[in-house]
Amino acid sequence: MIGRMALSLKPMRGHLMTMADVDLALVLAFDGSASVTYDEFGLMTGGCGAALRQPHIVAGLIGGPLGASLCAVLLWSGARAQQTLVDWTLIDSPAAAASFATDVQDLPRIVPPGNTAIGEALRAAEQLLTLLPRPARRTVIDVAGDGRWNDGIEPGPVRDRLVANQVVINGLCVLHEEPDLRDYYTAEVIGGPGAFALVCQDYQSFADAMSQKLEREIALAAGWGR
C-alpha cells in the first residue's frame, strides 16, 4: 500500500530476532535529488517495477525457506527530504509481488529535488527498519542513485551503525554523471556480509541492473550463494 510514514529518528531496536518470519526485509531507497530528472525518475521506478515482475525474481522473493519477503520504498534527496512512499508490504504470493511492483512503478515524486543526502537516507531507512511487522532472516537496504553525498550527515557513521546491527547495505550506481561512483559507494555507503555495489551506465539500463541486484540479494537471503 502506498502511504506516508513519519520518521522520528530513534535508535534501532527489536527488529532482529532469533526466530524469523520472512526470508528478506528489503528497503528500496531511491534518489530523488536534483541530479535526477523527472524522465530519469520514471525510468528508475519503471525499471524497478519491471524487475520485480520478472518470474525468477518473484520466485526468489517467495521461494526461500520461509516463503515470504517484506519490502518497502523510501524516496530521498536533501537533508530534510526523506519520505516512505510504500509501507512494509508482505510478498508471499505472485499476486502480492505484482501489486508491489505496480506500487513501485507508480511512485509519485513527492520529495523536493535537492542535494544528495545519502547519510540522511540511511538514517531514515534505519528508522523504517524499526517498524518491521515481522522479523527477517536477512535485512537489506538498497541505495540507488547517481551522485556522491553532499548534504547532511555523512553516510559512513550511519553505515557502520547499521552494519553493527546486522543490516546489509547494497548500492546501485548510475554512472552517467560520475563514472567512478562505485568507488565512492564501496568506500562510504555499502557494508555488511555479502555487500556489493552494481553499476549501470544510464537510467535506460536501470531495469537490467536492478534485476541483477535483486537476484543476487534474494540468493543471499535464501542461502543459495552469490
N, C-alpha and C positions, 0 to 999 in steps of 0.2 A: 504494500500500500504506500503510495506517495504521501508524505506528510512532513511536518516540521517538528523539530525536537530541540528544546532549549539545551544549551551545552554549558552547564556550570562546571568549571574546571576543577574537579576533585581528583585525588589520587586514586589509582586503580585498586579495586578490591573485589574479591569474591567471584571473579569470572573463571578462574582456573580451579577445577575440582578434580579429584581422583576418578570420579565416575562421570563419564561424558555421555551426552545425549545425541550429539551430532558429530560428524567427522571433521567438519571445517566450519569455522566462523570467519567470514571474509568481508572486510571493509574496502569498497572501491572508492578511492579518493581522487576525484578528477580536478584538474587545474582549470579554473575559470578566470585566470588573471588576464590583464590587458594584452598580453602577447598572443592569446588565443582568440582568433576572430570568431564571429558567430558561425560562419561556414565551417571552420575547423572544429568548433564545439559540436556541431551537428555530426561531423564525420567521426568524432571521438565517441559520442554517445551512441550513434547509429552503429558504429563498428563494434562497440562492446555488446550492444543488443544482438547483433548478428552472431558474434562469437558465442554468446550464451544460448543461442538456438541450435548450435551445431550438435548433432546427435551424440558424438563422443564426449562433448562437454557435459551435456545433460546426463548422460550415463555415468560420468565420473562424479557429478555432484550428488547423485542419489545411489551410487553403486558401491560406496565404501562399506566397511564393516557395520556401521550404524545406519546406513541407508538414507542419510539426510545431511543437508548443509544449511547454514544460516548466512544470509548476505544482506548488506546494507550499502547505501551510496551516500557519500559526502562530497559536496562541492565546496571549493575553497579558492580564495585569491589572496587579498591582503591580510594584515594582522588582525583586523576585526571583521573579517568576512569569511565565515565558515557556516555552512548550513547542511543539515541532514535532509536529503531530499527523498530518500526511500528508507523507511524504518526497517528494522530487522525482519526479514522475510524467511520463513521456513520453506526450503526447497526439498520436498520429499516425493515428488512425482513429476512426470513430464509436463503436466498442466501447470503446476506451480512454477516450474522453470520458465515456461513460456510466458506466464503472467509477469514474472520478474523481468524477463528480457524486454517486454513491452514497456514496463515502467522505466527501465534504463534508457531505452530508445527515445522515449517521450519526455525526458527530463527537461524542466524549464531552467533557463539560466537566470536564477534569481539573486545571485550574489553580485555586487557591483564589480566590474572589472577593475583591477588594481595591481598592486605589486605581487610578488611571489613569496608568500609566507609559508614555506614548507614546514617549519617548526611548529607554527600555529595549527597547520593542518594535521600534523601528527598528534598534537595535544588534543585537538577536537576528536580525532579517531580514538585516542586513548579513553576519553570520556565516554564515547559511544560504546566502547567495549565493556565498560562497567554496567551497561544496560542490557547485556546479553540475556535473552529469556531462557536460554539453556546452555549448559557448559559444553565446550567443544574439545575434541582431541587435539586439534591444531588451530591456532588463531593467527590470522594473516591480515596485514594492511597492505593494500596495493596503492602506490602513489604513481599517478600518471601525469606527466607534464612535459613542458618544453623549455624550462629555464631553471637557473640556479636560484637559491634563496637570496632575497634582497630586502626582507622586511620582517619585523617581529623577532621573536626568539629564534636562535639558531637551531637547526634540526638535530645536530649531533647529541646534545644532552638529552633531548626527548627520546631520540632513537635508543640511546643507551638505557634509559629507564624502562622503555618498552621491552627491550631485549631481556633485561633482568627479570621481567615478568613473563618470560617465555612467549612473547609475541614476535612473530617474524614480519619484517618489512621488506617488501619487494618493490622494484621500480620498473616503469615502462617509460623510456626516454624518447621523446620525439626530437630528432636531431636537426630539423630544418633551419634552426637559428643558432644552435650551439653544438657543433659537431663532436665536442669532447664531453657532452653532458653525462654520459655513462660514467666517466671517470669521477665526476663530482658526486653523482649518486652513490657510487661504490664507496667513496671515502666518507660521505657525510649523511647519507639518507638510509640506505638499506642495512639490515642486520638481522641476526638470529640464525638458527640452524637451517642450512639449505638456502639462505637468502641469495637472491640474484637480481640483476637488472638486465632487462632486454631492451632492444632499441628498434625503432623504425625510422626511416628517413623522413617521412612526412605523414600527415594525417590520412592521406589516401591509403596508406598501408597499415593503418591502425588496427583494423579488424583482424588481419592475419597475425599481427604481433600479439594482440590480446588473446587470440585463440591459443597461440603457443604458450603464453604465460599461464592462462587458466589451466591448460592441460598439465603443465608442469606442477602447478600448485596442487591440483587435485591428486596427482600421482603421489606427491609427497604426503598429503593428508591421509591418503588411503594406505600408505606404507608400501607403495609399488615401486619405489626407487625414483631416480631422477629422469 
